[in-house]
Amino acid sequence: MALSLAACGTAQKKIETKPYPVSKMDSTVVEDYHGTQVADPYRWLEDDNAKDTKEWVVAQNDVTTDYLAQIPFREQMKSRLTELFDYPKVGTPRKVGDYYFQFKNNGLQNQSVMYFQKGKDGKQEIFLDPNTLSKDGTVALAAVSYSKDDKYCAYSLSAAGSDWVEIHIVEIATKKKLPEVIKWVKFSGASWGEDGFYYARYEEPKGSALTTKNEFQKVYFHKIDTDQQNDKLIYEDTKHPLRYFSGFADEDNKWEFINGSEGTYGTELLFRKAGSKAPFKTLFKGFAHEYSIIDVINNWAYVSTNEGAANNKVIKINLNNIKECVDVVAETENLLQGVSTAGGFMFLSYLENATSRIYQYDYEGKQVRQVELPGIGSAGGFSGEKTDTEVFYAFSSFNVPSTSYTYDIATGASTVFYRTEVDFNADDYVVDQKFFASKDGTKVPMFIVHKKGIKMDGQNPTYLYAYGGFSIPLTPGFSPTRIAFLEQGGVYVIANIRGGSEYGEKWHKGGMKENKQNVFDDFIGAAEYLIAEKYTSPEKLAIAGGSNGGLLVGACLTQRPDLYAVALPAVGVLDMLRYHKFTIGWGWVVEYGSSDVKEEFEYIYKYSPLHNVKKGVCYPATMVTTADHDDRVVPAHSFKFAAALQAAQSCDNPTLIRIETNAGHGAGKPTSKVIDEQTDIWSFVLWNTDSKFTPVTK
């Protein structure tokens, strides 16, 4: 069929493109859900190793590549994005004994390089360069931790974006790599004890590592300089196959802890004296609330929790007599997002209207001071050892690249350690925070970023992004990819919809399980607000989101297809009836509910994007994006949704799927792939909102 491409700032024109591949429909696949018959004609696409699926993927990518190649300014967009990415990126330093570690990227390196130096004035040298581990930059550093005696560094490597990692160990002073490699680790790093570290792993999958359901995660302890097969089993639960576990010890190695969860919300804490062979005892029984160990001082465990405090508070509990439990820092009207420690103090990070506020406290719960941040934005760091006199942190905002600061713990003074320089003028842009009323009257905030002086006449291309789930907040942050869109007169918007934690657990629960429709109503309300206030119009509006945000876009695309010009669901959870049957999808049941339960099936089925695509509807120009190595949200979600959309589309708006190879859910993606993907996204958005592209000259 002929797909139409909106001409760049001119009258619309049509370009003949290749036809969509035939997605065969198997009418025999029908499943009974509590008396409701649900057809699943594209189930064959769930088998990513099948010949038919592989051929379908190649054919779909061929159509998409052909389409994108015909956007006349695509190469100019890529050139500009490459320029914008090409600046030194320097991470926040980490002090480890006598050494300082820091990540750096010269601008276009696929992966950031790990450097270290002895002392503040020592010569900096490469400690680990992930770019040397693969030709295409797809092997990424997933996590780093340091032994408590400051002698060793453990780092996790992920290949092609997979959640599976391997843990390697290096002696810091000599950079000598130890021979052992820890395999089949997922959702775990190395948490150091006295002479080794705790980690969690699964058994080696008997089938595909990409799709096999992961069950019975176990916690082991690895002793330095020994083979993995000799690792000590610390904890397992043979009755509950779908729980996550992590193990760790306090800083002085006197107590061992197990943190368990039944999914993405709710924890249970177990404890025992380090080295004991006695069974673990329950410190806090799960899984109705969240508990997180902050520190252990004189056998008192300091814990952040939302039990009896929806916005979290800090308590301490006597590990020798757990009936003794005392509040240390009370709940406030703002969310306590996290607590770190350094120099004998706690640093409490709060969210106020989705922006950071940091406070320094002593261990008796007395506030020492509010940390004076450089502006309104996001701050993180403030972590170190008990003996440290200074600590590092980073600050960024939509128009402020990440800047590293040194914080003097005694005086509260902040000093710039490294200021990032990017080829753009922050003063040319406006960052606003607005509030709008959702369908049920709930007041919802959004951040709006745009060039100064643009007209609010409804003709601005606008990119509306949100997440809305798993208690994850969206806060201000810098990305060079956005500048390419803002330079073209675009309006960039982040909506802080329900399902996140911007306003604590109440905000999260207002968008989970049977309340999930609130999330979609909030996002639709954000779109309607932007249109009503003349920021944009339905012909100029693009919506986007990834993972749970991909579900958000898929649901809003099917519920209000008239409201947007472009839809970009990325690595989305789009088949809500079967998501829990793949890899670790079962862990999301506490967030979404399950089709296995009748009352939960009934509300899930109403919004499941795959099951609400209807023939005869004109859907917006859509580009579904996924990756062939995504073992978190398996690509079958996107495959089936794209096939259904292509079959149902009633107008000439393109319905494409872009399938990245040798990539996963998103983390660790090499710079070259990021630039390619963002080139395609911004080109697709501008083209299908009939927006002009003006080359940027410097």
N, C-alpha and C positions, 0 to 999 in steps of 0.2 A: 504494500500500500504506500501511498505518498504521505510522508510526514511533513507537516508545515513548520517552517522556521520563521519566526518574526524577524524582519530585517532590522538592522542596527540603526534605530532612529529614523527609519524611513517607512514607506508603505510595506505591508506584509507581503511576503512572497513565499512560494512553495518550492521545495527542493525535493526531487525524487530521491528516495533513499531505498536501501535494501528492505525487503519485506521481513516482518518478524518471523522467526523460526516457528514451525508448527509445534505447539505444545499438546501432545496427545492427551486425550481425556479418557480415563478409565472409569466407565460408568458402574462397574461392578464393585468399586470400593465405597461402601456405605457403612457407617458405624452407628450403632444405637447408643444414644446418650440419654439414659433414664426415660426412654420412650420417645425421644426425638431422633428421627433418622437424619443423619448429616452425611452428605456426599463429600468425598475427598478425592476428586478425579486426578489430582496431580501428586498423589502420594509417591509415585515412582521417582519423583525428583528428590526424595529424602535420601536416596542411595547415591551418595556423591561419587562412589567408585564404579557405578554402573556405566556401561558403554553409552547408553542412550543419554544419561545425564551429562557425561563429559562432552558429548557431541552438541548437546543443547547449550552448554556453557560457552563453548567455542563460537557457536553460531550467534548467540545473544551478544557476546562481546564484539563480534564482527559488525553487527548492526549498530551498536552503540558507538564504536570507534569511527565508523563511517559517518554517522550523524555529527559527532563532535568535531570531526576533522573539517566539516564544511562551515563551521562558524568562523566568519572571516577574521575576527580579532583574537582567535584562540592563541595563536603563537605570540601575539603582543602581550596578552594576559600572562602567559607563561614567562615571558621575558621580564615583565614587571614584578611578578611574584619572586622570581629568582633574584632580582635586584634587592627586593625587600627582605628576603631571607638572608642575604649575604652580609651579615654583621656578626661580630663576635658575641657569643652567648656564654656567660660565665655564671656558674652556679654558686650557691651559698657555701662558704667553707665549712669544713667539719674538723675539729681538733681531736686527734687521737694520740694520746700520750705526748711525745715530742713532735709529732708530725701533724701537718695540715693537709687535708684532702680537698680536692675541688674538681668539679666537672667543667670542661670547656669545649666549645665548638667554634671553629674558626669562621663559621657562617654556613657553609654548604656541605660540611661533613655529614655523612648519613647518620652516624651515631656520635654522641658526645664522648670525649676522651677523658679518662680519669687520671688526674695529675696528683702528685704529692711532693712535699718538701719537708725537710727537717728544720723546725724552728720558723719563726715568722720571716726571717731574712734569708732563709736557706734557698738553694737553687731548686727551682721547680723542674720536675721531670715526669715523664709519662709512667704511670703505674700500670694502667691497662687501657689498651686501645681496641674497642670492639670492632672497629672498621677493618681490622686485620683478620677477623675471624670468619668472614664470608666475603665473597666477591661482590655481591649485590647489597651488602649492608643490612641484610635481614636477620642476622644474629644480633640480639640486643641484650643489654645489661638490664635485668629486671629488678634486682635488689642488691643492696650491699649492707653488710654489718661487720662490726669489729669486735674482737675478743675483749673481755673485760681487763685483761692484762696488757692490752694494746699491742700484742705481738702478731696477731693474725687478722686477715681480712677474708671474709667469706662473700662470694658474689654469685648471683644466680644468672644463668644465661637462658634466653628464650629464642627459639628458632622460628622464623616465619610468622611471628606474632602469636604463637601458641601459648596457652596458659600453662602447659607443661614446662618445667624448668629443670636444669641441672645445676647443682651447687658445686662450686670449685673453691679451693682454699689456697691462700698465698701468705707466706711469711713476709711481713711488712718490711723489715729492715733489709732483707736480702732480695726481695721480690722473687724468692724461690717458690715455685708452685708445687704443692704437695700432690702425691700421686692419686689420692682417692677422689672419686667423682660421685656425688650423691644424685641418684636418678629417681624418676617417677614421682617427683614433687609437684604439687599443684596447690595454689593458694597458701603458700607458706614460704617463708625465708628461713634464715638461720638465726635462732635466738640463743645467744651464748650463755653457757654455764661456766663451770670452773675450768675444765680441761677439754671442752668441746661445745657442741651446740645441740639444741632441740630443733626438730623439724617435723613436719607432717607430710605423709605420702599415702598414695594408694598402691594397690597391687598393680603390676604391669597388666595393661588391658589385653584381654584374649582376642578381641576383635579390633576394629578400627579405633585408633587413639583419638580420632576426631569426633566420633559419634557415640562411642561406648559410654553407657551410664556409669558414673563414678560413685562407688559405694564403699563404706567401711574405711574411712580415713583414719590412720593410726599415727600416734606421736612416738617418735624415736629420739634417742640421744646418740649423737655421733662423737666418738672420742678422736681427737686429732691424731693423724698419722696411723689410722687403722682402716681396714676395708669396710665398705658399707654393709657387707653381709654379717659383720660382727656387731652392728649397731644394736643398742639395747632398746627393747620395746618398753616405752614408758607408760603408755595408756592406749587402750582400745575399748570400744563398746560393741559387743557382739549382738546386742539386741536392737540397736538403732542404726541401720546402714546409711541413713541419709543425714547424719549429723557431721558438722565440721568441728575440728579440734585444733588447738595450738597449745604448745607447751613452752614454759619460760621459767626463769628463776629471778629472784630479786637481785639487786646490784651486788649484795654481799654474799650471794650464793647460800643463804641460810634456808630459804623456802622455795619450794617448787609449786607451780600453778598449772592448772589445765583450764583453758577457756573453751567452752563448748557452745555451739549454736545449732539450732534446727533449721536454719536458713539464713536469710538476710536480716532478720530482726530477732532480738531476744537472746540473752546469753546466760550461761551458768558457769560459776567459778568453783573449782575444786582446789584443794591445797594439801600439802604435807611438808614435813621438814625435809630439806634437801638430803639426798642419800638414803632416805628411809625406804625400806621395802614394804612398809605398811600401805594398805589401800589409801587412795586419796579420800579426803573428807570434803563434804559440801560446805563451801563458804557462803555462797549465795545460790539458792536454788532457782533454776530457770523454768520457763523461758519467757516470762511475761514482761521482763524488764531488761535493761542494758546495764552491764557492770564492766568497768575497765580499771585495772590496777595502774595507779600512777607511780607509786613508790612504796617502799617498806622502810620505816624508821623505828628502831628499837622494838621490833616485833609488832608494830602497828602498821597495818596495810592502809594506805590512802587510796581511795576508790572514787571514781566518777560514776554517777548513776542517775537514772531517771526514775527510780522507784520513789514514789511520793513526791516527785519533782519533774514535771513534764519538760522543763527547760534544763534539767540536770543540776546536780549539786555535788559537792565534794564531802565525803564522809571518811572516817577512819575507824578501823575495826581491829580489836586485839586478837592476834592470831593464836595466842595462848588461852584466850577465853572469848570466843566469838559472840558471846552474849553482850560483851561491852562494845557498843557501837555509838559513835558520837558524830554529830554534824560539825563540819569544819568551815565550809563556805556554803551559805544558804543559796537556794534557787533565787534567780532574779527574773525580771520581766523579759530579759533577752536570753537567747540560747547559749549555753556553755558548750562550745563546739569541741574543745579539747584542752588538755592540760599537759604541759611539758615541765621539765625540771632542769635546773642548772644552778651551781653556786650556792646550794642550800636553800633555794627558793622555788616556789611554784609559779609558773606563768600560765594564766588562765585566758584562753582565747574565746571571746564572745562574738556573736553575730547581732548587729543592730541594723535592722532593715537591709540585711544581706551584705553588710560591710563589716570589716574586722575592728574589734576593740580588744586591746591586750592589757591585762592587769597583773602586776607582780604582787604575790602574797607570800607571807612566811608560813611555816608549817602549823602554826597555831590558828591560822585563818584570818590573820590581820592583814589588811591591804596596805602594801608599802606605797604603791603609786600606780597610776595609769600610765602605760608606756605612750609617750608622745610619738605618734606615727607621722610620716611625711604628708599624709593627706587622707582622702576617703578612698579606700580600696581594700585589697586583701594582703594580709601579712601572715608569714609562717616562719617557723624556726624555733628560736629560744630554747634549744635543747643542748645539754652539755653534762659535764660531770660535777660532782659535789664540790670539787676543789677549784673549779673555774671561777675566774673573776670577771670574765667577759663572755659574751655569747653572740652568735651571729643570727641575723634574720633577714628575710627578703620581703620587699614590698612591691606591689604592682597595681595598676588599674587599667581601664580600657585604653587610655592614652598615655600611660606611663609604663615603659618597659621595666621588667624586673630589675630592681636595684638592691644590692647587698649592703647591709649595715652591720657595724659592730656596736653592741650594746654594753655599756658599763653597768654591771649589776649593782654596784655600790651607789653610784650617782644617778643612774637612769639616763645618762647622756648617750645619744646615738651619733655615730660617725659614719659617713659614707665609706664603704670599703671598695665597692665597684659600681660605677654607674654605666648602664648600657646605653650606647649611642646608636640610634636607628635613623635611617634616611627619611624622616618625616618631621613635620612641625606640629607638636601637640597643641599649640595655641590655635591651630586652624580648626579644631574640632570641639564640639559641645558634648558633654555627658550629662544627661538629665535622669532623674528618677521620678517616674510618674506612678500614680495609683489609679486603678480602674475597678469597677464593680463587676463581679462575675454574675452568672445567671441567678444564683441564690442570694445575691447581695453582698457576698464576701469581698472585702477590699484586698486587691492583689497588686503587688508592686511589679514594676518593670524598669529596666535600664534602657535608655534610648541614646544612641551615639550617632552623630552626623556632622557633616561640615557646617561651619558657621555660615549663615546667610542663605541657606537653601530655602526655596519657597515651599510653604505648606499648602500646596494646591492639589494634592492627591496624585501627583505625577512622579513621585520619587520611588525608584525600585527599593523595596524593603525586604529585609531578611529577618524573619521572626524565629527565634530559637528557644527551646525549653527542654526540660528533662522530666520533672514531675514524678519522682518515685524513689523508693529505697532510702528515704531520709537523706538524700544527697542535695545539698544546697548549691546554687549557682551564684558565684560572687564575682566582682570585677577582676579582670585579668587581661593581660596584653597578648595579642597575637598578630604577627606581621601579615597573615593572610587577610585579615579584615581590612587592612589599609587599602589594598587593591580595590576593594568594593566601595569603601568610603570615598576614595578619590574620584570615583565615577558618579558621585552624588547620591550614593546609596545610604540607606538608613539601617543601622544594625541594632537589633532589639533582642534583649534577653528578658523573658518573662519568668518571674519567681513563683510559679504556680504551685498549687497544693501537691502533696506527695513528697516534696523535699522537706528539709528541716529548717528552712529560713526562720520560722517562728516556733520551733520546737516540735515535740512529738504530736501535739494536737494538729499541727499543720501537715505532718506526715500522715497520720491516720485519717485525716480528712480527704486523702487521695489514694487510699489503698483498699483492696478487696471490694466490698459492696459499694464503697464510695469512689471507685475509680472514675466514674462518669464526671465527677467534679473536676478532675484533672483536664478532661477534654473540654468541659464547659469553660474552664479558666482560659485555656489556650484559644478557644473560639472567641471568648470575650476580649482577649488581648488583640486579636485580629480586628474585631469589630471596633474597638477603641481607636486603633491606629487609622482605620478608614474614616471613622466619624470625625477625628481630629485633623483630617486632611494630610496626615503624614504620607498616606499612600492610598491605593484603591485596589479592588479585587484583581484588576488587570496588571497590577504592579507588585503584588505581594507574593513572596516565597516563604514557605514554612519548612523548618528543618529540625531534625533531632536524631540522636543516635542511641542504639541499644533500647533501653526503656523509652528513650525519646523517639526511637524509630517506631515503636508501638504507638506513641502519642501522635505522630504525623500520620501513620496509617489509619488510625481511628478517626482523626479529624478530617482526613482526606475523604473517607467514605461517608462521614456524617454531614459534612458541609463542603462538597466539591465546588460549589459556586463561589466560595469565599476567597479562593487563591488562584494565582496564575501558575505557580510552581510548587511542587511538593518534593521533598528530598528525605525519604526515610532511609536511614543508614543503619546497617547491621541490626535491624529491628526484630523484636519479638512479635511476629505477625500472625502466627497460628496459635491462638490462645488455648485451643483444645488439646494440643499435643506437645506444647513447649517443655513440659516436665518429663518427657520421655527421652530426652537427649542430654548427654554429658551431665552438667550440674544444674540443669533447668529445674530439677526438683526443689532446689534451694529457694526458688522464687515463689513457692506455693504460699508462704506466709504473707507475701506481698499481694499476690493476685487472687489466690484461691485456686481450686483445681476442678477440672471438668469431671473428675471422678466422684465429686460430691454434688448431688442433685441441685441444691439451692445455690451453690457456687457456679455450677455450669450455667444456670439460668441467667445470671448477670454477666458472666464472661462471654457467653454466646452472643449477647446483644451488641457487644462492641468489638469482638474479635475481628481485626481488619480483613483477614482472608475470607471470613464467612459473611462479610457485609459488602463485598463488591457486587454491584448489580449491573446487569446488562442494560444498555440503552441510556446510560448516564455519560455525560461529557465530563471526564475527569481532567484535572489540571495537567499541564506538562509535568511528567513525573520521571525522576531518575532514582531508581532504587540502587543502593550501593551495598556491597557485601564483599567478603573475602573467602578464598577457598580454604584457608587454614583457620577459620574462626571456630574454635572448639568451645566457645562460651555460648554465643547465640549462633547455632549452626546455620550455614548458608541456605539450608532447605526452606527456612522461613521466607527469605527473600525470593528464592526461586519460585516457590508456589504462588506467592503474592504477585510477582511480576507476570507470571503466566496467566493468572486470573484477571489482572488488570488489562492485559493485552487483548484477551478474549472479550472483555466487557466494554472496552472503550468505544464510544459512539461518535467521536469527533476526531479531527486531525491532530489533536495535541499528542506529542510523542509520549510513549510509555516505554522507557528504557530500563535496562539493568546493567550496571557496571560492576563486573566481578574481578576484584583484584587478585592477582596470583602471588603466591609466596608471602601472604600477609594474613593477619588475624583480626582480632576484634578492634584493634586500634593502637594499643600500647606498643611502643618500641618501633613504630613504623619509620623506615629510613627517610631522611629529608627528601631524597629524590622522588620517592613515592608520594610524600605529602604534597610536594609542589605539583606533581602531575594530577593528583586527585583534586586539589584546590583549583587548579587551572580549569579542569572540566566542570567543577561545581559553579564557579563564578561566571564562566562563559555561558553555561546552560541557563543560569539565573538571568543574566543581563539580556541574553538573546530572547528568552521566552517571556520577558516582561517588556519587550519592545523598547529597550533602553539603549541610549547612545553609549559608545565606547570612545573615549578620547585618550589617545596615547599620552603618557606622562613624560614630559621632557625635563631633563635636569641640566 
